[in-house]
């Protein structure tokens, strides 16, 4: 893996008009393209993202996975393919400047996938809800029990070699995207690591943990993927 790798960032975004420009502005300039996928946004997300210099795509089918797949489809049509894909949320809860830390194990140690782990000591108070904290603990504990995985988080801030991402044949359209990627990486014997990242209160309301329906649906999807793979 070259140190001067071609890097592209995919940001799924639904009504993130107040935060998306801040996120884009703090992404290190080593990134070749920032792709914001507006997931049926009804505010100025698309306008603000474009003004901030991002490539803006539209995906009207609601779902985090749908948005990620749209970004991947855009990259697949380009003649020059990237070495690294970074996934990042558009709500400004992550610290985009930590992207250099996220990609370092890929560039320096030839690791296949890196997960940004939202460690407790670096989490702003209130940035993760109790259902989120419990859900992460339960999911990663089950993944350890069933597959021997060493994950501690399903954090959305992550990087993966593009060629490895294609091998995963990602398919989840909604909340199971992150756990699907991690489970399939285990099944493919990818080399992976976690790096601790900072995490702060998002701008706006969470589309998942901010509603009871979203939290329940996300939990069902995540556990569904784990149990599905436990019987394969």
N, CA and C of each residue as an Amber inpcrd file, in Angstrom:
protein
   696
   0.8410000  -1.1970000   0.0000000   0.0000000   0.0000000   0.0000000
   0.8760000   1.2470000   0.0000000   0.6620000   2.0920000  -0.9840000
   1.4520000   3.3170000  -1.0860000   1.0210000   4.3200000  -0.0240000
   1.9750000   5.1040000   0.4760000   1.6290000   6.1420000   1.4430000
   0.8210000   7.2480000   0.7830000   1.0650000   7.4900000  -0.5060000
   0.2920000   8.4900000  -1.2350000  -0.8790000   7.8180000  -1.9460000
  -1.6910000   7.1310000  -1.1830000  -2.8080000   6.3840000  -1.7330000
  -3.9130000   7.3240000  -2.2090000  -4.6790000   6.8470000  -3.1890000
  -5.8930000   7.5670000  -3.5760000  -6.9610000   7.2250000  -2.5400000
  -7.4950000   8.2450000  -1.9000000  -8.4430000   8.0540000  -0.8030000
  -9.7380000   8.7710000  -1.1280000 -10.8510000   8.0800000  -0.9590000
 -12.1670000   8.6900000  -1.1460000 -13.0020000   8.4840000   0.1090000
 -13.7910000   9.4870000   0.4250000 -14.6400000   9.4480000   1.6150000
 -16.1020000   9.4180000   1.1870000 -16.8560000   8.5050000   1.7780000
 -18.3040000   8.4290000   1.5340000 -19.0280000   8.8610000   2.7990000
 -19.8990000   9.8590000   2.6670000 -20.6680000  10.3760000   3.7990000
 -22.1580000  10.2630000   3.5060000 -22.8470000   9.2850000   4.0930000
 -24.3040000   9.2520000   3.9850000 -24.8790000  10.4110000   4.8020000
 -25.8590000  11.1090000   4.2520000 -26.3740000  12.2780000   4.9670000
 -27.8780000  12.4290000   4.7420000 -28.5820000  12.5630000   5.8300000
 -30.0230000  12.8350000   5.7650000 -30.3210000  14.0670000   6.6180000
 -30.6840000  15.1500000   5.9650000 -30.9950000  16.4120000   6.6400000
 -29.8900000  16.8340000   7.6130000 -28.6900000  16.9980000   7.0620000
 -27.5260000  17.4260000   7.8420000 -27.0530000  18.8080000   7.3870000
 -27.9910000  19.6830000   7.0380000 -27.6300000  20.9980000   6.4970000
 -26.7660000  21.8060000   7.4610000 -27.0040000  21.6650000   8.7600000
 -26.2730000  22.4710000   9.7430000 -24.8790000  21.9460000  10.0540000
 -24.6060000  20.7210000   9.6480000 -23.3370000  20.1030000  10.0340000
 -22.4430000  19.7160000   8.8690000 -23.0140000  19.4540000   7.7150000
 -22.2460000  18.8130000   6.6380000 -21.0520000  19.6450000   6.1830000
 -21.1900000  20.9550000   6.1050000 -20.0570000  21.7830000   5.6770000
 -18.9260000  21.7450000   6.6980000 -19.2630000  21.6750000   7.9800000
 -18.2480000  21.5820000   9.0310000 -17.4670000  20.2770000   8.8970000
 -18.1910000  19.1960000   8.6220000 -17.5460000  17.8930000   8.4550000
 -16.5670000  17.9370000   7.2800000 -17.0340000  18.4250000   6.1490000
 -16.2040000  18.4640000   4.9420000 -14.9730000  19.3450000   5.1480000
 -15.1630000  20.4690000   5.8180000 -14.0560000  21.4180000   6.0210000
 -12.9250000  20.8260000   6.8390000 -13.2220000  19.8620000   7.7190000
 -12.1980000  19.3050000   8.6020000 -11.5900000  17.9990000   8.0880000
 -12.0260000  17.5550000   6.9160000 -11.4220000  16.3670000   6.3230000
 -10.0450000  16.7350000   5.7710000  -8.9920000  16.0170000   6.1400000
  -7.6370000  16.3620000   5.6750000  -7.5470000  16.4160000   4.1570000
  -6.6850000  17.2770000   3.6620000  -6.5920000  17.4890000   2.2120000
  -5.8720000  16.3650000   1.4760000  -5.5020000  15.3180000   2.1780000
  -4.9360000  14.1490000   1.5010000  -6.0170000  13.3370000   0.7910000
  -7.2910000  13.6510000   1.0820000  -8.4150000  12.9440000   0.4730000
  -8.6460000  13.4680000  -0.9380000  -8.8290000  12.5500000  -1.8830000
  -8.9910000  12.9290000  -3.2850000 -10.4230000  13.3290000  -3.6330000
 -11.3980000  12.7330000  -2.9660000 -12.7880000  13.0770000  -3.2530000
 -13.6460000  12.7970000  -2.0280000 -14.4830000  13.7690000  -1.7020000
 -15.4820000  13.5870000  -0.6490000 -16.8330000  13.4300000  -1.3320000
 -17.4770000  12.3040000  -1.0860000 -18.7530000  11.9940000  -1.7320000
 -19.8570000  12.0320000  -0.6740000 -20.7270000  12.9950000  -0.7810000
 -21.8620000  13.0940000   0.1330000 -23.0880000  12.5270000  -0.5720000
 -23.6880000  11.5290000   0.0420000 -24.8810000  10.9120000  -0.5310000
 -26.0860000  11.3810000   0.2640000 -26.8700000  12.2490000  -0.3450000
 -28.0670000  12.7680000   0.3040000 -29.1540000  11.7040000   0.2660000
 -29.5270000  11.2370000   1.4460000 -30.4790000  10.1300000   1.5520000
 -31.9020000  10.6810000   1.7090000 -32.3750000  11.2820000   0.6170000
 -33.7260000  11.8570000   0.5950000 -33.8400000  13.0800000   1.5000000
 -32.7840000  13.8790000   1.5660000 -32.8000000  15.0780000   2.4130000
 -33.8250000  16.0940000   1.8880000 -34.4390000  16.8000000   2.8230000
 -35.4340000  17.8200000   2.4670000 -34.9680000  19.2190000   2.8530000
 -33.7630000  19.3450000   3.3820000 -33.2300000  20.6530000   3.7640000
 -32.1100000  21.0510000   2.7860000 -31.1740000  21.8710000   3.2230000
 -30.1060000  22.3590000   2.3530000 -28.8350000  21.5110000   2.4060000
 -28.9660000  20.2510000   2.7990000 -27.7950000  19.3720000   2.8650000
 -27.0380000  19.3510000   1.5470000 -27.7380000  19.1410000   0.4600000
 -27.0930000  19.0080000  -0.8510000 -26.4110000  20.3140000  -1.2650000
 -27.0880000  21.4170000  -1.0930000 -26.5260000  22.7220000  -1.4650000
 -25.2900000  23.0340000  -0.6340000 -25.3700000  22.7930000   0.6630000
 -24.2470000  23.1090000   1.5450000 -23.0550000  22.1910000   1.2930000
 -23.3370000  20.9230000   1.0130000 -22.2510000  19.9800000   0.7280000
 -21.5440000  20.3480000  -0.5700000 -22.3150000  20.7130000  -1.5770000
 -21.7260000  21.1100000  -2.8590000 -20.8840000  22.3760000  -2.7150000
 -21.4040000  23.3400000  -1.9600000 -20.6670000  24.5860000  -1.7450000
 -19.3680000  24.3450000  -0.9890000 -19.3350000  23.2880000  -0.1670000
 -18.1380000  22.9640000   0.6020000 -17.1210000  22.1580000  -0.2130000
 -17.4710000  21.8080000  -1.4470000 -16.5190000  21.1380000  -2.3250000
 -16.7160000  19.6550000  -2.5160000 -17.8040000  19.1030000  -2.0030000
 -18.0470000  17.6630000  -2.1200000 -18.7580000  17.3160000  -3.4180000
 -18.5790000  16.0950000  -3.8530000 -19.4150000  15.5180000  -4.8990000
 -20.7220000  15.1090000  -4.2370000 -21.8330000  15.5460000  -4.7620000
 -23.1220000  15.2770000  -4.1300000 -23.9480000  14.3330000  -4.9950000
 -24.3700000  13.2420000  -4.3900000 -25.2380000  12.2630000  -5.0430000
 -26.5770000  12.2250000  -4.3210000 -27.5810000  11.7290000  -4.9980000
 -28.9080000  11.5870000  -4.3960000 -29.3070000  10.1220000  -4.3590000
 -29.7640000   9.6790000  -3.2100000 -30.3170000   8.3340000  -3.0420000
 -31.6380000   8.4870000  -2.2980000 -32.7280000   8.3450000  -3.0260000
 -34.0410000   8.6070000  -2.4350000 -34.6070000   7.4320000  -1.6420000
 -34.0080000   6.2670000  -1.7790000 -34.4450000   5.1290000  -0.9630000
 -33.8240000   5.2890000   0.4270000 -34.6640000   5.3770000   1.4330000
 -34.1830000   5.6470000   2.7810000 -33.4150000   4.4550000   3.3280000
 -32.2470000   4.7320000   3.8790000 -31.4570000   3.6760000   4.4860000
 -29.9770000   3.9700000   4.3880000 -29.2690000   3.7820000   5.4990000
 -27.8320000   4.0400000   5.5550000 -27.0850000   3.2020000   4.5170000
 -27.4580000   1.9340000   4.4250000 -26.7990000   1.0530000   3.4660000
 -27.0420000   1.4720000   2.0290000 -28.2670000   1.8890000   1.7300000
 -28.5660000   2.3800000   0.3880000 -27.6260000   3.5290000   0.0130000
 -27.4300000   4.4550000   0.9560000 -26.5680000   5.6070000   0.7000000
 -25.1200000   5.1830000   0.4650000 -24.6250000   4.2630000   1.2840000
 -23.2490000   3.7810000   1.1210000 -23.0690000   3.0800000  -0.2220000
 -24.0420000   2.2690000  -0.5980000 -23.9740000   1.5510000  -1.8690000
 -24.0140000   2.5170000  -3.0510000 -24.7540000   3.6080000  -2.9040000
 -24.7960000   4.6250000  -3.9580000 -23.4140000   5.2440000  -4.1480000
 -22.7460000   5.5350000  -3.0470000 -21.3980000   6.0670000  -3.1290000
 -20.4350000   5.0990000  -3.7840000 -20.5680000   3.8250000  -3.4450000
 -19.7090000   2.8080000  -4.0450000 -19.9670000   2.6740000  -5.5410000
 -21.2250000   2.7730000  -5.9320000 -21.5760000   2.6850000  -7.3500000
 -20.9430000   3.8350000  -8.1320000 -20.9210000   5.0120000  -7.5410000
 -20.2930000   6.1760000  -8.1630000 -18.7940000   5.9250000  -8.3890000
 -18.1430000   5.3580000  -7.3960000 -16.7140000   5.0730000  -7.5090000
 -16.4430000   3.9890000  -8.5450000 -17.3240000   2.9910000  -8.6080000
 -17.1470000   1.8790000  -9.5460000 -17.1490000   2.3460000 -10.9970000
 -17.8070000   3.4660000 -11.2650000 -17.9030000   3.9830000 -12.6290000
 -16.7140000   4.8580000 -13.0180000 -15.8350000   5.1370000 -12.0720000
 -14.6820000   5.9800000 -12.3480000 -13.5410000   5.1490000 -12.9260000
 -12.7640000   5.7600000 -13.7900000 -11.6690000   5.0260000 -14.4340000
 -10.5260000   4.7360000 -13.4710000 -10.2400000   5.6930000 -12.5770000
  -9.1590000   5.4960000 -11.6090000  -9.7530000   5.1430000 -10.2540000
  -9.4540000   3.9510000  -9.7920000 -10.0360000   3.4640000  -8.5570000
  -9.1570000   3.8380000  -7.3560000  -9.7660000   4.0620000  -6.2230000
  -9.0040000   4.4060000  -5.0190000  -8.3810000   3.1830000  -4.3760000
  -7.4030000   3.4240000  -3.5190000  -6.8500000   2.3470000  -2.6910000
  -7.6310000   2.2120000  -1.3880000  -8.1330000   3.3350000  -0.8740000
  -8.7780000   3.3350000   0.4370000 -10.1190000   4.0620000   0.3610000
 -11.1220000   3.4570000   1.0020000 -12.4260000   4.1030000   1.1730000
 -12.6230000   4.3640000   2.6610000 -13.0210000   5.5840000   2.9790000
 -13.3360000   5.9530000   4.3550000 -14.8250000   6.2600000   4.4440000
 -15.4750000   5.7150000   5.4620000 -16.8840000   6.0220000   5.7360000
 -16.9470000   6.9180000   6.9650000 -17.7630000   7.9430000   6.8700000
 -17.8230000   8.9610000   7.9150000 -19.2360000   9.5100000   7.9760000
 -19.7530000   9.7590000   9.1660000 -21.0940000  10.3200000   9.3080000
 -21.0960000  11.8250000   9.0390000 -22.2550000  12.3350000   8.6810000
 -22.3750000  13.7370000   8.3290000 -22.8970000  14.6300000   9.4270000
 -23.0180000  14.1000000  10.6530000 -23.6450000  14.8720000  11.7350000
 -22.6440000  15.5830000  12.6400000 -21.3650000  15.5010000  12.3020000
 -20.2840000  16.1790000  13.0340000 -20.0290000  15.5740000  14.4110000
 -20.4290000  14.3380000  14.6090000 -20.1480000  13.6710000  15.8810000
 -18.7320000  13.1020000  15.9070000 -18.2180000  12.7640000  14.7380000
 -16.8240000  12.3180000  14.6360000 -15.9100000  13.5240000  14.4720000
 -14.6210000  13.2710000  14.5690000 -13.6130000  14.3010000  14.3230000
 -12.9430000  13.9670000  12.9890000 -13.3670000  14.6080000  11.9000000
 -12.8300000  14.2510000  10.5790000 -11.3090000  14.3370000  10.5040000
 -10.7030000  15.2000000  11.3050000  -9.2410000  15.3340000  11.2790000
  -8.5490000  14.0380000  11.6950000  -9.2670000  13.1600000  12.3870000
  -8.6800000  11.8800000  12.8120000  -8.6240000  10.8670000  11.6720000
  -9.0310000  11.2680000  10.4960000  -8.9550000  10.3760000   9.3370000
  -7.5290000   9.8710000   9.1120000  -6.5500000  10.7310000   9.3500000
  -5.1630000  10.2990000   9.1550000  -4.8080000   9.1430000  10.0830000
  -5.3800000   9.1630000  11.2740000  -5.1390000   8.0800000  12.2340000
  -5.8780000   6.8040000  11.8120000  -7.0420000   6.9860000  11.2000000
  -7.8440000   5.8420000  10.7590000  -7.1660000   5.0910000   9.6160000
  -6.5530000   5.8300000   8.7010000  -5.9580000   5.1640000   7.5360000
  -4.5170000   4.7140000   7.7630000  -3.8890000   5.1870000   8.8280000
  -2.4690000   4.8770000   9.0510000  -2.1600000   3.3840000   9.0750000
  -2.9560000   2.5420000   9.7690000  -2.6280000   1.1080000   9.7690000
  -2.6940000   0.4690000   8.3800000  -3.5470000   1.0030000   7.5110000
  -3.6230000   0.4830000   6.1440000  -2.3760000   0.8760000   5.3720000
  -1.9870000   2.1200000   5.4840000  -0.8420000   2.6100000   4.7280000
   0.4940000   2.1060000   5.2590000   0.5990000   1.9810000   6.5720000
   1.8830000   1.6720000   7.1780000   2.0750000   0.1930000   7.5110000
   0.9680000  -0.5190000   7.7510000   1.0830000  -1.9170000   8.1740000
   0.3100000  -2.8850000   7.2770000  -0.2420000  -2.3590000   6.1860000
  -0.9670000  -3.1820000   5.2250000  -2.1920000  -3.8700000   5.8340000
  -2.7900000  -3.2490000   6.8480000  -4.0330000  -3.7550000   7.4310000
  -5.1590000  -3.5690000   6.4160000  -6.1340000  -4.4750000   6.4220000
  -7.2190000  -4.4140000   5.4390000  -8.3410000  -3.4510000   5.8360000
  -8.6710000  -3.4250000   7.1290000  -9.8110000  -2.6340000   7.5850000
  -9.5280000  -2.0570000   8.9650000  -9.9460000  -0.8190000   9.1740000
  -9.7330000  -0.1420000  10.4480000 -11.0670000   0.4290000  10.9290000
 -11.4070000   0.1430000  12.1750000 -12.6270000   0.6690000  12.7870000
 -12.2490000   1.7170000  13.8230000 -12.8680000   2.8700000  13.7580000
 -12.6860000   3.8830000  14.7850000 -13.5250000   3.5360000  16.0030000
 -12.8700000   3.2380000  17.0940000 -13.5700000   2.8280000  18.3130000
 -13.8070000   4.0370000  19.2200000 -15.0830000   4.2820000  19.5240000
 -15.4710000   5.4380000  20.3320000 -15.2730000   5.1090000  21.8120000
 -14.0400000   5.1960000  22.2620000 -13.6930000   4.7940000  23.6190000
 -14.3130000   5.7510000  24.6400000 -14.6470000   5.2130000  25.7840000
 -15.3800000   5.9790000  26.7930000 -14.6550000   7.2510000  27.2220000
 -13.3480000   7.1620000  27.4230000 -12.6140000   8.3190000  27.9470000
 -12.5430000   9.4690000  26.9430000 -12.8190000   9.1810000  25.6640000
 -12.7750000  10.2130000  24.6320000 -14.1600000  10.5580000  24.1000000
 -15.2020000  10.0560000  24.7570000 -16.5610000  10.3710000  24.3380000
 -17.1010000  11.5500000  25.1340000 -17.6370000  12.5200000  24.4580000
 -18.2810000  13.6360000  25.1390000 -19.5290000  13.1220000  25.8470000
 -19.7980000  13.6480000  27.0280000 -20.9520000  13.2040000  27.8050000
 -22.2350000  13.3990000  27.0010000 -23.0120000  12.3310000  26.9200000
 -24.2740000  12.3870000  26.1980000 -24.1740000  12.1080000  24.7130000
 -22.9580000  11.8890000  24.2030000 -22.7920000  11.6880000  22.7580000
 -23.3040000  10.3250000  22.2880000 -23.3320000   9.3540000  23.2030000
 -23.9310000   8.0590000  22.8940000 -25.0060000   7.7710000  23.9200000
 -26.1560000   7.3130000  23.4420000 -27.2600000   6.9950000  24.3380000
 -27.0250000   5.6490000  25.0150000 -27.7460000   5.3950000  26.0810000
 -27.6330000   4.1000000  26.7630000 -27.9750000   2.9370000  25.8410000
 -29.0340000   3.0260000  25.0100000 -29.2830000   1.9320000  24.0630000
 -28.1290000   1.7020000  23.0970000 -27.4670000   2.7920000  22.6650000
 -26.3060000   2.6460000  21.7870000 -25.1630000   1.9260000  22.4920000
 -24.8810000   2.3580000  23.7010000 -23.7730000   1.7670000  24.4560000
 -24.0380000   0.2890000  24.7240000 -25.2590000  -0.0190000  25.1480000
 -25.6090000  -1.4150000  25.4140000 -25.5950000  -2.2330000  24.1260000
 -26.1520000  -1.6650000  23.0510000 -26.2020000  -2.3800000  21.7810000
 -24.8140000  -2.7010000  21.2490000 -23.8860000  -1.7510000  21.3650000
 -22.5100000  -1.9970000  20.9410000 -21.8670000  -3.0900000  21.7680000
 -22.0920000  -3.0210000  23.0900000 -21.5150000  -4.0450000  23.9750000
 -22.0770000  -5.4280000  23.6320000 -23.3910000  -5.5130000  23.4540000
 -24.0120000  -6.8000000  23.1640000 -23.5290000  -7.3510000  21.8310000
 -23.5320000  -6.5150000  20.8120000 -23.1340000  -6.9750000  19.4800000
 -21.6820000  -7.4370000  19.4550000 -20.7860000  -6.6550000  20.0290000
 -19.3650000  -7.0170000  19.9920000 -19.0730000  -8.2160000  20.8880000
 -19.8300000  -8.3480000  21.9790000 -19.6710000  -9.5280000  22.8430000
 -20.0960000 -10.7930000  22.1080000 -21.2260000 -10.7330000  21.4140000
 -21.6880000 -11.8900000  20.6480000 -20.7150000 -12.2220000  19.5120000
 -20.1830000 -11.2000000  18.8850000 -19.2160000 -11.4380000  17.8080000
 -17.9480000 -12.0950000  18.3520000 -17.5780000 -11.7400000  19.5750000
 -16.4200000 -12.3840000  20.1960000 -16.7360000 -13.8450000  20.5300000
 -17.9100000 -14.0870000  21.0870000 -18.2890000 -15.4440000  21.4800000
 -18.4400000 -16.3730000  20.2750000 -19.0770000 -15.8830000  19.2320000
 -19.3680000 -16.7210000  18.0680000 -18.2030000 -16.8330000  17.0900000
 -17.4310000 -15.7570000  16.9450000 -16.4220000 -15.7190000  15.8880000
 -15.0110000 -15.4140000  16.3770000 -14.8550000 -15.1590000  17.6700000
 -13.5390000 -14.8160000  18.1880000 -13.0790000 -13.4200000  17.7920000
 -14.0170000 -12.5720000  17.3940000 -13.6780000 -11.2160000  16.9570000
 -13.1910000 -10.3720000  18.1290000 -12.3830000  -9.3810000  17.8060000
 -11.8130000  -8.5240000  18.8450000 -12.3290000  -7.0850000  18.7420000
 -13.5010000  -6.9330000  18.1610000 -14.0880000  -5.5980000  18.0540000
 -14.6600000  -5.1500000  19.3970000 -14.6150000  -3.8320000  19.6300000
 -15.2660000  -3.2590000  20.8100000 -16.3520000  -2.2640000  20.4130000
 -16.4820000  -1.9950000  19.1120000 -17.4310000  -0.9760000  18.6680000
 -17.8770000  -1.2700000  17.2390000 -19.0440000  -0.7420000  16.8960000
 -19.5330000  -0.7790000  15.5210000 -19.4550000   0.6270000  14.9330000
 -18.4580000   1.3620000  15.3150000 -18.3390000   2.7690000  14.9510000
 -18.4270000   3.0180000  13.4520000 -19.1360000   4.0730000  13.0450000
 -19.3110000   4.3620000  11.6200000 -18.0760000   4.9420000  10.9460000
 -17.1450000   5.5120000  11.7290000 -15.9220000   6.0960000  11.1830000
 -14.9400000   4.9600000  10.9600000 -14.7070000   4.6140000   9.7040000
 -13.9070000   3.4280000   9.3810000 -13.2500000   3.5710000   8.0170000
 -12.2170000   2.7940000   7.8070000 -11.5180000   2.7880000   6.5260000
 -11.2710000   1.3440000   6.1060000 -11.2760000   1.1280000   4.8060000
 -11.0600000  -0.2180000   4.2730000 -10.4300000  -0.1090000   2.8940000
  -9.5580000  -1.0420000   2.5740000  -9.0110000  -1.0950000   1.2260000
 -10.1610000  -1.2900000   0.2370000 -10.1210000  -0.5530000  -0.8480000
 -11.2210000  -0.6260000  -1.8190000 -11.3790000  -2.0380000  -2.3800000
 -10.2780000  -2.6830000  -2.7160000 -10.3580000  -4.0300000  -3.2850000
 -10.9620000  -5.0200000  -2.2930000 -10.6980000  -4.8060000  -1.0120000
 -11.2650000  -5.6770000   0.0190000 -12.7550000  -5.3970000   0.2020000
 -13.1210000  -4.1310000   0.1240000 -14.5310000  -3.7720000   0.2410000
 -15.3530000  -4.4480000  -0.8470000 -14.8300000  -4.4910000  -2.0560000
 -15.5460000  -5.1450000  -3.1510000 -15.7160000  -6.6390000  -2.8880000
 -14.7240000  -7.2470000  -2.2590000 -14.8080000  -8.6790000  -1.9620000
 -15.9300000  -9.0160000  -0.9870000 -16.3100000  -8.0360000  -0.1630000
 -17.3430000  -8.2830000   0.8470000 -18.7430000  -8.3810000   0.2450000
 -18.9060000  -7.8810000  -0.9720000 -20.2230000  -7.9260000  -1.6180000
 -21.3060000  -7.4090000  -0.6670000 -21.1430000  -6.1900000  -0.2220000
 -22.0580000  -5.6020000   0.7610000 -23.4770000  -5.5350000   0.2210000
 -24.4360000  -5.8120000   1.1030000 -25.8210000  -5.8780000   0.6390000
 -26.8390000  -5.2330000   1.5670000 -26.5090000  -5.0150000   2.8470000
 -27.5030000  -4.4610000   3.7580000 -27.8680000  -3.0380000   3.3320000
 -29.1580000  -2.7440000   3.3450000 -29.6380000  -1.4510000   2.8530000
 -29.9120000  -0.4500000   3.9680000 -29.9160000  -0.9080000   5.2070000
 -30.3080000   0.0100000   6.2830000 -29.2880000   0.0130000   7.4140000
 -29.7360000  -0.3500000   8.6240000 -28.9140000  -0.1700000   9.8170000
 -27.8790000  -1.2750000  10.0440000 -27.9410000  -2.3380000   9.2630000
 -27.0130000  -3.4480000   9.4880000 -25.7010000  -3.3270000   8.7410000
 -25.5040000  -2.2080000   8.0560000 -24.3200000  -2.0370000   7.1960000
 -23.0130000  -2.2260000   7.9490000 -22.8700000  -1.5870000   9.1040000
 -21.5870000  -1.6180000   9.8140000 -21.2630000  -3.0270000  10.3130000
 -22.2490000  -3.6850000  10.9220000 -21.9740000  -5.0250000  11.4500000
 -21.7850000  -6.0280000  10.3190000 -22.4910000  -5.8450000   9.2130000
 -22.2870000  -6.7250000   8.0560000 -20.8400000  -6.6530000   7.5820000
 -20.3090000  -5.4420000   7.4820000 -18.9320000  -5.2780000   7.0340000
 -17.9550000  -5.9830000   7.9710000 -18.1740000  -5.8260000   9.2690000
 -17.2600000  -6.4310000  10.2330000 -17.3650000  -7.9510000  10.2450000
 -18.5820000  -8.4690000  10.1450000 -18.7620000  -9.9250000  10.1180000
 -18.1440000 -10.5390000   8.8640000 -18.3760000  -9.8980000   7.7290000
 -17.8310000 -10.4340000   6.4860000 -16.3070000 -10.3270000   6.4510000
 -15.7750000  -9.2820000   7.0650000 -14.3150000  -9.1640000   7.1460000
 -13.7260000 -10.3290000   7.9330000 -14.4060000 -10.7080000   9.0070000
 -13.9590000 -11.8670000   9.7940000 -14.0030000 -13.1250000   8.9390000
 -15.1300000 -13.3260000   8.2330000 -15.3040000 -14.5240000   7.4130000
 -14.2550000 -14.6190000   6.2980000 -13.8130000 -13.4630000   5.8150000
 -12.8140000 -13.4380000   4.7500000 -11.3840000 -13.4190000   5.2940000
 -11.2430000 -13.5120000   6.6050000  -9.9240000 -13.5080000   7.2470000
  -9.1300000 -12.2400000   6.9270000  -9.8320000 -11.1160000   6.8750000
  -9.1330000  -9.8520000   6.6660000  -8.3540000  -9.4750000   7.9230000
  -7.2750000  -8.7730000   7.7220000  -6.5460000  -8.2020000   8.8510000
  -7.2490000  -6.8990000   9.2480000  -7.5970000  -6.7830000  10.5160000
  -8.3050000  -5.5860000  10.9670000  -7.7810000  -5.1390000  12.3270000
  -7.9450000  -3.8670000  12.5830000  -7.6070000  -3.3080000  13.8880000
  -8.6240000  -2.2270000  14.2180000  -8.6730000  -1.8670000  15.4840000
  -9.4260000  -0.7090000  15.9320000  -8.4330000   0.3670000  16.3650000
  -8.8060000   1.6040000  16.1560000  -8.0310000   2.7100000  16.7030000
  -9.0010000   3.5810000  17.5020000  -8.5930000   4.0440000  18.6710000
  -9.4880000   4.8850000  19.4720000  -9.7000000   6.2470000  18.8310000
 -10.9480000   6.6910000  18.8330000 -11.2680000   8.0070000  18.2670000
 -12.1190000   8.8040000  19.2580000 -12.0840000  10.1070000  19.1000000
 -12.9230000  10.9930000  19.9040000 -14.3310000  11.0320000  19.3210000
 -15.2810000  11.3590000  20.1600000 -16.6760000  11.3840000  19.7180000
 -17.4070000  12.4610000  20.5010000 -18.1960000  13.2710000  19.8010000
 -18.8820000  14.3840000  20.4590000 -20.3730000  14.3700000  20.1300000
 -21.1120000  15.1990000  20.8220000 -22.5440000  15.3020000  20.5620000
 -22.7770000  15.7920000  19.1370000 -23.6500000  15.1210000  18.4600000
 -23.9420000  15.4330000  17.0680000 -24.7040000  16.7490000  16.9560000
 -24.6810000  17.3160000  15.7760000 -25.5440000  18.4510000  15.4800000
 -26.8620000  17.8960000  14.9650000 -27.9590000  18.2420000  15.6060000
 -29.2570000  17.7010000  15.2140000 -29.5880000  16.4230000  15.9610000
 -30.6360000  15.7490000  15.5230000 -31.1480000  14.5480000  16.1870000
 -30.7220000  13.3060000  15.4200000 -30.2850000  12.2960000  16.1640000
 -29.8890000  11.0400000  15.5420000 -31.0770000  10.3900000  14.8460000
 -30.8350000   9.8980000  13.6350000 -31.8990000   9.2180000  12.8890000
 -32.0920000   7.7800000  13.3560000 -31.1450000   7.2890000  14.1380000
 -31.2540000   5.9170000  14.6500000 -31.5710000   5.9470000  16.1410000
 -30.6010000   6.3680000  16.9360000 -30.7720000   6.3290000  18.3920000
 -31.6920000   7.4290000  18.8940000 -32.0110000   8.4080000  18.0490000
 -32.8600000   9.5040000  18.4820000 -34.3310000   9.1610000  18.5350000
 -34.7050000   7.9940000  17.9970000 -36.1010000   7.5550000  18.0380000
 -36.1750000   6.1210000  18.5370000 -37.2540000   5.7890000  19.2170000
 -37.4290000   4.4250000  19.7200000 -37.5020000   3.4320000  18.5700000
 -38.2410000   3.8020000  17.5280000 -38.3700000   2.9270000  16.3570000
 -37.0090000   2.6630000  15.7270000 -36.2200000   3.7360000  15.5680000
 -34.9040000   3.5870000  14.9600000 -33.9880000   2.7090000  15.7790000
 -34.0110000   2.9010000  17.1050000 -33.1470000   2.1200000  17.9890000
 -33.5160000   0.6390000  17.9480000 -34.8220000   0.3460000  17.9700000
 -35.2790000  -1.0510000  17.9400000 -34.9450000  -1.6980000  16.6100000
 -35.2220000  -0.9860000  15.5180000 -34.9580000  -1.5380000  14.1890000
 -33.4750000  -1.7950000  13.9920000 -32.6490000  -0.8640000  14.4340000
 -31.1990000  -1.0450000  14.3150000 -30.7440000  -2.2590000  15.1060000
 -31.2550000  -2.4250000  16.3190000 -30.8920000  -3.5690000  17.1430000
 -31.2730000  -4.8840000  16.5050000 -32.4660000  -4.9320000  15.9460000
 -32.9410000  -6.1540000  15.2820000 -32.0580000  -6.4910000  14.0820000
 -31.7290000  -5.4720000  13.2930000 -30.8990000  -5.7040000  12.1160000
 -29.5040000  -6.2020000  12.4950000 -28.9170000  -5.5690000  13.4900000
 -27.5650000  -5.9380000  13.9110000 -27.5250000  -7.3630000  14.4500000
 -28.4580000  -7.6890000  15.3400000 -28.5000000  -9.0440000  15.8940000
 -28.8390000 -10.0630000  14.8150000 -29.6790000  -9.6670000  13.8710000
 -30.0350000 -10.5700000  12.7740000 -28.8250000 -10.9840000  11.9630000
 -27.9370000 -10.0250000  11.6640000 -26.7230000 -10.3540000  10.9190000
 -25.8240000 -11.2860000  11.7240000 -25.7030000 -11.0290000  13.0140000
 -24.8300000 -11.8590000  13.8520000 -25.3270000 -13.2950000  13.8970000
 -26.6170000 -13.4770000  14.1280000 -27.1560000 -14.8400000  14.2170000
 -27.1730000 -15.5280000  12.8530000 -27.3850000 -14.7540000  11.8020000
 -27.3340000 -15.3150000  10.4490000 -25.9590000 -15.9090000  10.1800000
 -24.9130000 -15.1780000  10.5280000 -23.5650000 -15.6450000  10.2500000
 -23.1110000 -16.7290000  11.2250000 -23.7400000 -16.7870000  12.3780000
 -23.3550000 -17.8270000  13.3450000 -23.7530000 -19.2200000  12.8730000
 -24.6940000 -19.2910000  11.9310000 -25.1520000 -20.5840000  11.4290000
 -24.6160000 -20.9110000  10.0450000 -23.7130000 -20.0530000   9.5390000
 -23.1460000 -20.3120000   8.2160000 -21.9330000 -21.2120000   8.3230000
